[in-house]
Structures are given as C-alpha cells and as structure tokens.
Amino acid sequence: MRIGVFICHCGSNIAGTVDCAGVAAQAARFPDVAYSTDIMYACAEPGQDAIIEAIREHGLTGVVVASCTPRMHEPTFRRAVERAGLNRYMFEMANIREHVSWIGKDMDANTNKAAELVRMAVAKLRLNRELTPKSFPVTKRVLVIGGGVAGIQAALDAADAGLEVVLVEKEPSIGGKMAKLDKTFPTVDCSSCILGPRMVDVAQHPKITLYAAAEVESVSGYVGNFSVRIRKKATCVDWDKCTGCGLCTEKCPSRKSYDRFNEGVGPTTAIIIPFPQAIPKKASIEREFCRQFTRGKCGVCAKVCPTGAIDYDMQDSFVEVEVGGIVAATGYDLMDWTVYEEYGGGRYPDVITSLQYERLLSASGPTGGHVRRPSDGAEPRDVVFIQCVGSRDPSVGRPYCSGFCCMYTAKQAILTKDHIPDSQSYVFYMDIRSPGKGYDEFTRRVQEEYQAQYIRGRVSRIYPSRGKLVVCGADTLMGTQVEVAADLVVLAVGGEAAHGAPQLAEKLRISYDQYGFFMEGHPKLKPVETNTAGVFLAGSCQGLKDIPSSVAQGSAAAAKVIGLLSRDMLESDPQIAQVTVSRCIGCGKCIEVCPFKAIQEIDLRGQPRAEVIETVCQGCGVCNATCPQGAIQLSHFTDNQILAEVEALCRF
Amino acid sequence: MAIEQELQAAVKAALPELDCIIGWGPGPDALRDAPLFLRDAADADVLRAGFFSVNNPALFLPEYKGRKIGVLVKGCDARSVGQLLLEGLVRREDLFVIGFPCSGVIDAGKAAALIADRCEAGELRSVREQGDSIVLEGPDGAFSLAKKDVRADKCERCLFPNAMDADLFVGEKRAPFAELDEYADLAAFEQAPLEERMAFWEKEMSRCIRCYACRDACPLCVCRDQCVAVARDPHWLSQADGIRDKLFFQIIHASHLAGRCTGCGECERACPMGIPVLLLKRALSRRVETLFAYRAGIDMQGRPPLLTFSLEEPRIKERDW
C-alpha cells in the first residue's frame, strides 16, 4: 500500500500549538507511507487539489488527513479521494484540532500526540478495504411532530412541494403556543387572525394527514424508511361523527375542569373544544374531570349529541405510518415559576404568567378580552411586569435567555394601555434584548408613547397589602430601592424544553442538551439538521425562539426534507456488520442484542448461522462486541483494525 | 451408598428412551471420578455420584444438541445447564435432567496435600464416603479425613446444592452451607493495593503454559474451535510467549463469561499450574449482580443482561427522569 499523509495547519488553529511540519516528517517514516506533507488548509480548494495531485503523482492508494473532527470534513475528503480515482473508504482522518491543538498549549506534547494519532490512522488505513454503498428506495412521506407554528409551516411547505405529510399533535387541536397569544410583536397584529388561515390550510390540504390528540409511540427504521407507530389517544368522541357543533360543551354539567388552553385562567367543562378556531374542530373528553368517569354516571353529552359520537369505552388506538423523513417541532413549555418564593410561590392569585395574561387580553379568552384580575374580577390600574423569571438565572438551573420575553412584555404593556387607557405599567428588567427587525423601535415606543415605566433591577419580594400587591425591588440605574403598589403582577416566565422532549429524542435517536433542547447538527452550519440522518428540527424544540424564527426554521426543515426525498434512491452506508460464516457457531447472541433487528438466523446445511440484513444494519457494533469469537465484524472498524490502532499507540 | 444405587436404578429405567446418559464413573485415581457416557443399561453399575464427582457434565451438552440426552447434575452443574438453556445452546426437550443432593465435592489437591506423608493419591486402593468424613484405604491401612478439610472452596459458598429444574430428583434436598455469597475471597484480595494485585497476576500468569485447559473445561465456552485465542482473523492474541497475551486471554475469557459464569470452578480445577483464574470471573459476577441484579443460570424467565439490548437499564441511572 502507498499511503499519503497530509497534516493540516488550519491556519493557526492547529499550527499554533502543533509543529505540523515535524508531524509530517515523523509520519514519513511510518509503515507504508509513501508521501507526507503539511498543508495550510486541507479542506480548501487548493488543499483538496494538492491531495488529488499527490495521489496521481505518487501513485497513492490510501490517504490520511490529520486536521479537524471527521464530523466536519470527512465527507469533503472522501469526495476528494474519490475524484482522484480511489475508493472513498481508502481514507482515514486523524483529529488533531479538537483532540490536540485546541485542548493544550504544550507544543512538544501536542506534536507528539498528533504524531501518535497519525500513526494510529495509518495503522488502521493499512487494513482498510474498498467498500461500495448499496442503493435503496425511499418513502416519499414526511412525519411532522408538533402542530405549533413551526410544525404547521414545515407541514405546509413540504406538502406544497408534493410530499405526503403526516402531522402529529398531542393536544386535541393544532396551533401550539401561538394560538394562545392575543397579538404578536412588533406589529401588534392579531395572532389567531394570521395563524388561523394556516391552520385551515393544514386541515384542507389534500397531502396532509392530521393526527391531533396523538403522540409518537415508537420509531424504527432509518433515513428514507422510518416506521412510526402513532398512539391516538382516546378522546371518547368519535371524530368521524363529531361535527363540532359544541352542544355537548354547553350542556356538560362538570364545569370545574382545568382549562389547559386558557392556562387555567378560568374553569371549563369536561368535554371541550379547546377554542373557537380549533383545527380539527372536534370535541374531546378530559377523563379526570368527566363525571361519567369520576362518579360512574352522567352521560349528558351522549344524550345531547345529535350524531351519537360519544363513546365512553373508547381505547387508545394505534396507526403505523411509513415515512422517509421526520421533522421534530415539539416547541417549549413554561418553566415552573412557583420555585420563586419571593414572588409568592404561586400563593397570590393576582401574580400570573404572561401566557395567562395573553388569555386575559384575548377577545376569545375567558374574560372576553376584558382585563380582570383573578382574585376579585376588578380591572387593574397599576400593572407590574417582571422579566427574566426563570431566564438568565443559574440559581434555578436556567442560565439561558429565553429570547422572546423582552418583546412580548413590551407588547403586553402596550396592550394594557390600549385596554385600560388610565392604567400605568411598570416593567422590571435586567437588560432589554431587542435585536430583531423593528424590535428596538418597538421597545422605545412602549416607553415613549405608552408611558410604561421601565425600571432596571430585580424584584426582591412581593407581598399583599390592603387589596394590592406591594412589589419591592431595586432600581440599579438610580441606585435606590423602589416599591410599587400593584393591582396585578405579570411574570415573564421563561421557556424550557417541552415536557417529554428527552423521551422523544430517545425514540428518534437524536441528542439533546442538558436542558432537554434537541441538538442541531452544527450550531451554525446545520441549524435544522440533527446527527441522525433523516431527522430535522424546527422551532423552539432546538432552542427558544420567537415566531418569525420558528416559521423560518419550519420552512428550512421542510427544504431539507424536500431535498432528501427528491431522490428516488438513497445510498446505504457500507460500514455495517458482516458475518464470517465459517467462524459463526450459530449461538444467536447477536440476534438478541441487535437494537435494529438487523440480524436473522439462517440455515446453513442444517446448522444455524447469523446473517446481517444489509439495508437495516446501522453499523452500531453492538453485535460485534457481543460475538465471543469475533465472527461478526464491522466493516471499516474490524477487530483487527482497532487492534492495529491500539498496537500503534501502545508499542512495546 | 443408597443414593448412588437409587441413581443407578433411575438411569437403568430412563436409558431406553435416551441416546446417552452422562454421569460419573471410576477415574484416574481413587480421589477423582471421571465423566461417564452410558449408552447401555447393563453398564449402569459403574455409575458413581457423590463427593468425588467433580467434573461438570454440562460441558458436553452443546455437542449433543439435537439428541435426547440424560444428564446427572449437582447443584452447580444444574446452573450451567440452566444458563445453556437460557442462551438456547441446548434445548430443554432434548434433556432428561437427574438431580441429587450434593454435599460438596473434593478438592483433590487439598486431599493430596493432607495424605502426602502417607502415600500418593495413585497408591490409594479405594475411598468411600462415611457421613461427614471420607475413609481412604491406603497401602498401610485405612484412615479417614473430615470432608470439610478437603472440600472445594466453591462448595462452602454454594447457595444451590440441590439441582433446580430437574426432571427427576433422587434423595432428600439439603440446606446450603451458606446463606449468601458475600464474595469474601474477592474482598480479601482487594485489600491489597492495585500495584500489588497487578504484580500478583503477573506472577501467576508467568506460570501459564497456554494449554487452554481452563477454556476447554468451561461449560459455557461454546465457541470451541472458533475461539479468538487461536484465530488469525481477528487476530486478538499473538503467539508471543509473554505475560501480556496470557493475561489478555484470561481477561477475554472472563469478559465473555460476564453474566454467564455460574461459578462452577471447572476452569480453576482444570488448570495444571494452579492459577486462581476463577477469581477474575467472580469479580465480574459480583459486578453483574450489583449492576443488573442477575445471577447466571437460576431464573429461567430472566434474560442474561449482556445478551440483550435495552435503552434503559432499571438499575443504571444515566438521567434524572
């Protein structure tokens, strides 16, 4: 074998703490190395051309590039060696940036370690075999998980491009958090007026199948051919018969149910249609409040329903769908702000969340758009807004900025003035973060035109006194203590990953960060991809963001899925398990451990043997580690290759 | 002895239905029985079963897969059979398991040391059990030894002296000597600092002659001719004569037995150099017990933890939900 070694400087990223020329000189003496050099930017066009040139000039049959992480540029270099006529798997990468130059400053130690990593890569490459991918057909259907504004956008864009879309929403209606908002910043246009038509489009689109009140139960398969099991939760109403007339919700005698859509601002009935513009506009029963379930008798809704749609015995049912790509758009939830004892810990009825305030402001809300405080229904005069409740606060495990609270607080202060002209708003803030288009102007307008009083400082305590809530805080610009007697306190509660997001991530086999937000493929260059092929992200499930960004990501994720599924065939990764039949003893341990059910037992002249189903195998290597006699080998990562790397590192 | 005769009668009755019955018969010397493969009921009188029946007959079962086999088992042998069944390496319907109460087995090495001043093991004319002792007929007359002085260490901590899941059980079940295996031997060993322990293994392994008797005696080492120790592809072990490869093999052996080893101790007994290789396996058994609450070869409904795949392990908390 004739191996070429290329040590990348990555500008000064690597060369700053690694003697690249020295590593190249050492590598020239490694076994089978025919050519070795250092190079300024291996990934740039001149760098790639130099590699191709060297392959041709020196008759190289394998290439090692020592540079950054393979996640970044392995595909780049594989394509480069392929352009020079080599098989793309006759290539190895040594990571001397993330694993060496970025983590230490000792030039000698770094140079030494870089040389050892190159020695390992060379040792492995010497045992590489040419591999050829196989092609398999794709299913031209996409699953969108979550029917908030991001999921709606992704579903509509994908469907408009001709893909079949399956949209799964866990609530009985799509719309997500945006459907709960009264107005949207910075234009103060009506939220449901702009979202509503999109929701109707989803319902009417011939390419979109909507499963509301449903959740993803399990996902199997791989890019191009996922198999998804969806749990349709028992709503106790046959939606094929329900016309959404709402008679049941009028007659329901249980009137103390928690109203999830209205954030518990007022009670609702046990059978509900969440809101007037709900899509689908179908009723569903909340069993924990329904008298038929809690007391064992009632049956009022069944009596009044004109179409006989009520079915108390309904059980969860399951549907299986085959899809080629998946978009996760599961959004966010509010953090539990009651950990803040200084704000009353949830004991004062007139300390509410901003989302509850949206419902008070909304004309379709429980108060018909008249702002009335929860304790006595009185119209508030002095309203205090407290920002960064559960944002930028490491003491409650929420060090991140939620991003949208500054803006919606400004909007709510404007709306307060619109609803109650003689009201006065006070906003306690840490910093005003308004970097979007027209955003900063908006926050100035609320202070200058709407006379909202912005106080830079944190609130130390809220306590009730003579029908008012006294808000004590600091004004750090004035350097004084302030006290405001408020009628209503609105907390700008920060967001957190949707409840159940980590569990969904496990089903989708994608990573999530310590807060439960899904990890994008690359923070800058792959914002809607994940490291699992075929799974994409949109909206706040990846990190909190406002409506424009969520919509943009919805479209971006759709574009990625459309690109993926525009191909009729995909190539399977040939780095998969292979059974050496002559060494297999048919013990079946590999079949038991395979998470993908990619190994089957076959009969070879009366003896059981294992066989890998090539298009199902994902190359995870569990079988490889389990097989006691090493009869299953992972192509490109054979035992011998790993052992060669170990031997190269631990020379005796 | 009554149980031995009962077993002989049972074997005679069962043999016509079976291809073969595996038990014990006269061995190389009076202290040791040898495996016996009975095909003819007329030979049943030579069958032995008791204090000297050390070998684990489960060793031979995978080779007979697909044929009807009877097998005599002690408690520890029964666990090996159980583990083979769990892994699908033998089929229950092919087996006729005959159990009997085991009062422990002899450690021939201990006995040989105790009688060294009288004679060699080969000079003994006969040996028989008598209650809690054994009576040995030497060249200079009879003498006796207490069973507890010559019993194998594994028997002192054995929790399952009565074969489980037997088709036929001959004799009265007895209570185990120990209530709980506390891994006292391991705890004592781990008193020493790490360097000392490494030095211990290096010294022990320097005596290894790479005969692989430990592997060949193990009832759960089912790869046999395909063992990685002798394979060129994958080439895990070199043929170099060094401690490194010898210790490496023992570690491979122990990891292949993690969650599968029933502690029958055949590996250690078979070692001609007297290297305490069971200790390595026991270290992993203890780990599997604490991590997965699993003991090999006991629960026929359980799954060997390292031979299954599950996203979540109930006793390993990777996340806080």
Boltz contact constraints between the chains, C-beta under 6 A:
constraints:
  - contact:
      token1: [A, 583]
      token2: [B, 226]
      max_distance: 6.0
  - contact:
      token1: [A, 585]
      token2: [B, 223]
      max_distance: 6.0
  - contact:
      token1: [A, 585]
      token2: [B, 226]
      max_distance: 6.0
  - contact:
      token1: [A, 588]
      token2: [B, 88]
      max_distance: 6.0
  - contact:
      token1: [A, 589]
      token2: [B, 307]
      max_distance: 6.0
  - contact:
      token1: [A, 592]
      token2: [B, 307]
      max_distance: 6.0
  - contact:
      token1: [A, 592]
      token2: [B, 308]
      max_distance: 6.0
  - contact:
      token1: [A, 593]
      token2: [B, 309]
      max_distance: 6.0
  - contact:
      token1: [A, 595]
      token2: [B, 309]
      max_distance: 6.0
  - contact:
      token1: [A, 628]
      token2: [B, 223]
      max_distance: 6.0
  - contact:
      token1: [A, 628]
      token2: [B, 256]
      max_distance: 6.0
  - contact:
      token1: [A, 629]
      token2: [B, 223]
      max_distance: 6.0
  - contact:
      token1: [A, 629]
      token2: [B, 226]
      max_distance: 6.0
  - contact:
      token1: [A, 629]
      token2: [B, 228]
      max_distance: 6.0
  - contact:
      token1: [A, 630]
      token2: [B, 228]
      max_distance: 6.0
  - contact:
      token1: [A, 630]
      token2: [B, 234]
      max_distance: 6.0
  - contact:
      token1: [A, 639]
      token2: [B, 234]
      max_distance: 6.0
  - contact:
      token1: [A, 640]
      token2: [B, 234]
      max_distance: 6.0
  - contact:
      token1: [A, 640]
      token2: [B, 235]
      max_distance: 6.0
